Amino acid sequence: MKLNNNEKILYSRHLLLNEIGLEGQEKIKSANVLVIGAGGLGCPIIQYLTAAGVGTIGIVDGDTVDVTNLQRQILFTVDDIGKSKARAAANRMKQLNPYVKFNIYDFFLSKDNAIDLFYQYDIIVDGSDNFQTRYLCNDASVISNKPLVFGSIFKFEGQVSVFNYNNGPTYRCLYPTPPKQGSVPSCSEIGVLGILPGIIGSYQANEVIKIICDTGEVLSGKLLTINTLNNQNFVLSFEKNEDIKITELIDYDFFCGIETLENEIDFSGLNDDSYELIDIRTSLEREIKNIGGKHIPESEIRSNPALLNSSKKIVLYCETGNRSKQLIKDLSLKIYSLKGGIKKVSLK
């Protein structure tokens, strides 16, 4: 796909690079890239792919912008709070590069839509924040035969790799089975350095450009780990496991050990005074944001379940619903968990 004169000026610094040049930039313009997630990782990925001139960028995200996102999700402003992340990101990027086409999918990736979406793109970039979506992205990429650029973050540390590149190793070759449910807390539960997703997302965008231009050494069969706290980086090599066969998509919630409790309840169902809310998060989490109710930290409940004594129907809540569900399961409590946690409650 040829560049017009304005694009040649816009991408002039790329054209000067022997590893990209005019031919490489035309490949970038012709490329179709699908980004899963428009959050911490997705924002820098989308921003740099847009600036680089990727011809078509698809954005998949069913979430809306929350004030807590602004610490790291750099495409959004306070004016975007409550808006679709996918749409807000695309609208912002249209101001950066008018030559890029954006396909907006303001819904979450699922086993029902992943294959059809992936077939429409050349490269898939995983900017998700949960294991279910990571395994789904991996399996759908294998079935559709698409390279998958992976990134993940945890507190001060991030990882980057490229899976299924030229039939190379996949995510399952590195992580055959998911961690036990609840053993790896999310960013909303344990925190994350706001700069970290910018670093990791930029690395992911870099891998996309290398794949498109067929230049440099792609992180296939290699896991790059970056620790921003102590400046230690290392690369782990891993081989393809030929015994792993991926032929269909599965129930990824079940595979990752996520159970649906019969006694989960939506916030909208708490419409009378027969329920008593109990916040099991830390004091700091409660101070930042809460929806009322009593405060009894999880550690205290585990030490003394008798603290949950009320004549009303007790509903435990945390940030995402995972900790409250796990607590109820571990202690075999006959009480309710707030479905989706406080994260799913709209605070006006």
PAVO-59103 format. One record per residue (C-alpha): x, z, y; residue in three letters. Coordinates in steps of 0.02 Angstrom, whole numbers, plus 50000, padded with zeros to 5 digits. Each point is the difference from the previous one (the first is absolute). Layout:
BEGIN
XZYALA;...
//
This chain:
BEGIN
500005000050000MET;500824994050161LYS;500305011050152LEU;499394994950171ASN;501155001450151ASN;499305016950053ASN;500305007049826GLU;501794993750000LYS;500295010350158ILE;499075015049930LEU;501025000149839TYR;501644994150078SER;500985015149936ARG;499484995849823HIS;500444981750023LEU;501785005350045LEU;500245008749832LEU;500764988749867ASN;499055010049867GLU;498324995650081ILE;500154985750125GLY;498634987350032LEU;499654997149815GLU;499825018649966GLY;498895002850151GLN;498864986049943GLU;499895008549831LYS;499525016150088ILE;498654990950097LYS;499324992649839SER;499965016749909ALA;498465010349958ASN;500315018749981VAL;498745013449950LEU;500315017750063VAL;499135014149908ILE;499695014050124GLY;500125000550189ALA;500635017850011GLY;501745007350021GLY;500884986649897LEU;498774986050038GLY;500215001250189CYS;501864995650007PRO;499804987549859ILE;498624990850093ILE;500895001350167GLN;501654992749940TYR;499204986549893LEU;498964995050150THR;501524999650114ALA;500954990049868ALA;498644986750001GLY;499245001449826VAL;498624986950006GLY;498595009949919THR;499915018849979ILE;498615008349902GLY;499655018450036ILE;499065010749872VAL;499435017350058ASP;498295008149996GLY;500525015150103ASP;499725003750184THR;501245006550129VAL;500125018950015ASP;500905009750136VAL;501225006949869THR;500564982149962ASN;500754997350172LEU;501565010249960GLN;500654985749889ARG;498784985349998GLN;500724991250150ILE;498774985550018LEU;498595011650055PHE;499575009350161THR;498735013550042VAL;498794986150044ASP;500014994549817ASP;499425016749927ILE;498514997049888GLY;500324981249987LYS;500454990049845SER;501885000949972LYS;500074982249935ALA;499074993050151ARG;500915010750127ALA;501694994949928ALA;499554981550002ALA;499315000850177ASN;501595008350061ARG;501124987349912MET;499054985150070LYS;500725005250167GLN;501764999549927LEU;499944982949917ASN;498594987450028PRO;500694988649863TYR;499605011949858VAL;498334999549907LYS;499295016749943PHE;498795002449857ASN;499145016850016ILE;499365009149846TYR;499285016450064ASP;499705007149826PHE;501105008649872PHE;500914990649863LEU;499175002149831SER;500084992949825LYS;498494989450046ASP;500814990950146ASN;501895001049972ALA;500274984749891ILE;498974988250108ASP;500905006150157LEU;501754999049926PHE;499774982049942TYR;499764994850182GLN;501725006250057TYR;501834996549964ASP;500655017850014ILE;499155017049987ILE;500645015050099VAL;499475017349942ASP;499815012150145GLY;498815011649908SER;500145018949988ASP;499345004049826ASN;500504996949820PHE;498354991749949GLN;500254986050126THR;501854998149957ARG;499634997149816TYR;498554988550047LEU;501134989850116CYS;501314998849865ASN;498834994449862ASP;499064987650110ALA;501674992750059SER;500574997549821VAL;498374991749948ILE;499984988750154SER;501894997249988ASN;500405005750177LYS;501535009650061PRO;499575017550059LEU;500995008550138VAL;499855018749974PHE;500285014850116GLY;499615018549993SER;500335015250108ILE;500115018849970PHE;500435012350138LYS;501734993650054PHE;500344987949857GLU;499454982349964GLY;500174987049863GLN;500014981050003VAL;500024987349858SER;499354982849953VAL;499014998249839PHE;499544984949895ASN;501224988950096TYR;500384984649894ASN;499265009149850ASN;501135014950034GLY;499675018649971PRO;498355007650056THR;499435016850067TYR;499555005149823ARG;501794996749942CYS;500565013250124LEU;498515011749986TYR;499114996949833PRO;498795014450027THR;499335008350158PRO;500455018050044PRO;498785013749955LYS;498545000450120GLN;500355012250140GLY;501875001349964SER;500484988450145VAL;499145005150163PRO;499474986750124SER;500684998350177CYS;498405007850066SER;500375015449895GLU;501885001950018ILE;500444990250157GLY;501144985350036VAL;501304995950132LEU;499124987850118GLY;501534988650012ILE;500214998349811LEU;498604987249966PRO;500734989350140GLY;501674999549910ILE;499284996649828ILE;498704987650062GLY;501374990450092SER;501004999049838TYR;498454993249913GLN;499754986750134ALA;501844995549981ASN;499784997149812GLU;498504988850036VAL;501024989050117ILE;501434998849873LYS;498794994849864ILE;499184986850110ILE;501664992750058CYS;500845002049830ASP;501495008550079THR;501005015849971GLY;499835012249856GLU;498215005049962VAL;499695017949941LEU;499394994249829SER;500495012049862GLY;500655011750134LYS;499215015250083LEU;500695004150171LEU;499785018250048THR;500265005650179ILE;500115018350053ASN;499835001350188THR;500365018650005LEU;501784999149932ASN;500354981350019ASN;500284997649814GLN;499504983149929ASN;500214993749823PHE;499444985749890VAL;499365002749823LEU;500054985049883SER;498694998049864PHE;499604986949869GLU;498414991349952LYS;499085008249855ASN;499474985349893GLU;498875011349896ASP;498825002650147ILE;498614987149996LYS;498764998850144ILE;498524988949965THR;498535008450087GLU;499575012550134LEU;499465017449947ILE;499165015550069ASP;501415006250112TYR;499165016350049ASP;499895004549815PHE;501784993749967PHE;500675011050141CYS;499035015149938GLY;498765000750143ILE;498435008249939GLU;498295000050082THR;499255017349998LEU;498145001749969GLU;500015013650133ASN;500744989450140GLU;498904999050153ILE;500024988850155ASP;500065008150171PHE;498334991850040SER;499235010249859GLY;500415016450086LEU;498474999250109ASN;499345017649978ASP;500655017950005ASP;500015002149811SER;501834994549993TYR;501555009450053GLU;501554989950047LEU;501715007049958ILE;501594991950066ASP;501415001849871ILE;501364991950106ARG;501425008550092THR;499775008750166SER;500934986150090LEU;498894986449924GLU;498455009850050ARG;500635002350177GLU;500284981250019ILE;498274995149939LYS;498585008349906ASN;498134998949969ILE;499665018550009GLY;499615012049859GLY;501075014149935LYS;501884998249977HIS;500705005749833ILE;501654991249958PRO;500174992549827GLU;501425011949953SER;498905015150032GLU;498574992849897ILE;501174996549855ARG;500625018050007SER;498255007250016ASN;498544988449959PRO;498815014550035ALA;500244996150185LEU;498754986049973LEU;498535011850003ASN;498454994250090SER;498134999649979SER;500044982050058LYS;500614984349911LYS;501884999150035ILE;500804983750053VAL;501904999350006LEU;500854987550112TYR;501774993850033CYS;500734984550083GLU;499564986649871THR;499005009349867GLY;501424999749873ASN;500565018050019ARG;498235007049997SER;499584989949844LYS;501605005549912GLN;499705018250046LEU;498234999649931ILE;500634991849840LYS;501475011849975ASP;498975015750025LEU;498424993149914SER;498975004650152LEU;498144996250007LYS;500014994950183ILE;500044984150103TYR;501404989450073SER;499774990150160LEU;500154981849949LYS;501424991150089GLY;500465015950093GLY;500055002050188ILE;500804982850014LYS;498324992049962LYS;499045010450125VAL;499714992050169SER;500345012850136LEU;499154995750164LYS;
//
